[in-house]
């Protein structure tokens, strides 16, 4: 087992999304992440009871290879608020004080001896309930009586070299005491940098531009790192690619609508990349219809990340000839240099089928497809479209209005694509049978808006 015990304080978001984000961060940074026995499982079981406003738990206990590995993990996870070295967990303050005393006299003795003369401070942190200072003080005094640095170190409230925390978790619904921790603060997560990419200050955005937190979570699930090659086939104004570029990836985008790529008032996707200081990470973009893609159909992408149109704010379209046009034998394009092709409706079912087939052909083995799938409370895991070349790794949800939500889906290419075997997979895998929840998403969304 990895040797460095950690406590991760997580952001307010859906439980599965937080766990998946931490797992992806650990894998991307080779942190040797191992959850404490039963801790992640407990969080996922409780996820069914949680909402975006009231998650059941705010903490994960785990182990990583080293303090340096923990810093790397926290630096890329959008869901980690703070990361600490976990000394102990307890079910009461009495137990916490006893365990801290035992650690100071035992396995932490040498570590504390090395900190003689070091400045430090104590913090009292709570989640789920505010605790008055007169309730905090007795606990901190009891800890001070058994903590050697009180006698050998220097208490410094501002600018201390070491920061130790008593962290208490209360149930967010009942405000009942759940558990408490004693830990040494190591670092904060990357959330403080989210304002740098805020849509409020971004110069080129559109009605479907994804908010920064979810875009970062998408890029992280794709394991984006320096030198990765990533494609967004429904790029829009490039929100997902900006997040991928933050992690060092080289990006290419496609969209069926040339107008969104052409930009407005001199601003384009490239403007955003330049504003954020990494113009060289945008390889380019092109107007491409996914099922008729002009891109090379060979394994080349480390990841494909996308938010396909749901038919709500942006209609799903594919290039084609309308029936009346096709029936006119005299139809011709008067000026091919100034011609927009005709568009036909493109069902979400068909767009997902084509997306998975494209990913199977063009991802490298081990590459990831990460996409957003709209759905409702009727969603079942059997609704996911599948492909013989792609393995479903994980999914999580973001609650939206009323009965609607969208799912962040992560898949990995496990075997090489063989046209003789995979060109026409079982229709059941691609969602051709039954009526999965996402097929009815647009109608449900509009009905909720009318309530």
Phi, psi and omega in degrees: 000146176301152196263349188253108181283136186226155172239121180254121177266117191257155181287163177285105178197175181299139191299314182297324179296321179293314180297314180297323180293318178294318179299315180296320179297318178296321180291317181297326183261006181049050185276354183066038185293129174223121179286150174301144184309121176082350187290310179294321179299318178298318179298318183289326176295319180288345183300329180294341181263354189266159170232171180297327182277332184227073175294153186284323182224154181245000189227150171229133174261136184204183171225146175228176185295321188195173175297322179297320178296322178296319179297320179294317180299312183295328183292342181246353183267122180283348182264351181268119175280315181207152180231135184224158169279117184278123176269313179197159174238145183214161180261001177200163178293323178301313179296322181297312180298318179298316182291321177297318178300315179298320179294319180296327180273346185241251191291341179262005186297312181295320179298317179293325179296326180288344182261012179303129180086357181279143177283145182207171176210158173252138173238152176238111186243142179227152174229130177099344180195141175276133181249121180300152183299328181289345172271334179284318189304315180299323179294314181294324177295319179295322176293319179300329181290337182248001186258115187301328183296339176300329180264330186252349182253193181234119178285126181218114185286330178239132177076020179294147179288328180235143178229120179252143186230138162263115183245126185241131178249125174250152175296129186290341180264315184263345184061024175276145179300132178251305181193167178221160184225155167237127186210164175252121182296134178251307184194167172266165175280195184269004187297333179297340181267358182298328182297337179297331183252016185303137177295338180294333181249354179289137189280329182239106178224169176223180183295340180251011179299129185280140179297156192296318183300313181288326177294319177295319178298323179295311180296325180292319177299330178279001180059040179296136178210176183301125178094353178295150178247118188231146179236139167243108183281353175231061199289329183056236179265008168088020183300316181293322181290327176301317180293321177298320179294329176304323180275000176102008183281155171263132196239145172223140182233149176228151175204145181288337184265107181293340182293320181291331177283327179294330176090190183212135178054038179080002180257139180219183174306319181299330179298318179296317180298320179293319181299325182271001172087015176225057180299332182289346181273355173262107181285334179151182177206157184208153176278111186220138173264120189307310181291347178237039190297137175272356179290153179298132181265060179229156179296114182214338186266133172286333179203149169238121179236137184195159175234087185299152178294138183263353186083021179251282177277332179229127180287145177275127185224155172223153181287135178185177181252127179295154188302318182294323178293316181296331182278353181266107183292343182264003183292136173208160179275115184294323183220094183300339181279349181221060187228129172259128180293160176282150180247146175241154176301147185226106185293152178299322178302314181290322181294323177292320177301314181291325179297313181294321179295319178296316179297320180299325181279325194248348173284147169287156177298129187095347178290161186242141168254121179234119183216164180258132182239119178286149181198189180226183179293347179278001183303139172231152182298335177291350178286340183297129170290142183234171177211144182303334183270350189242135178255131175284115182272308183195167175207158176210171187234154169238121180288140178240210183279144175057234185269003186263155174204168173232148186250135174267113189250130180240124179234156180230136176284123186253336181222157179292146179284132177235113184301326181295331184257329193245357184295329180229073182292169179308122181305331180297327180294326186268017175077025181277347180254150178070191180226087181297160187301326184291340179296328182262010187299310185301316179297317180297318180299313182293324178295321178295323180295334183275347182287000000 
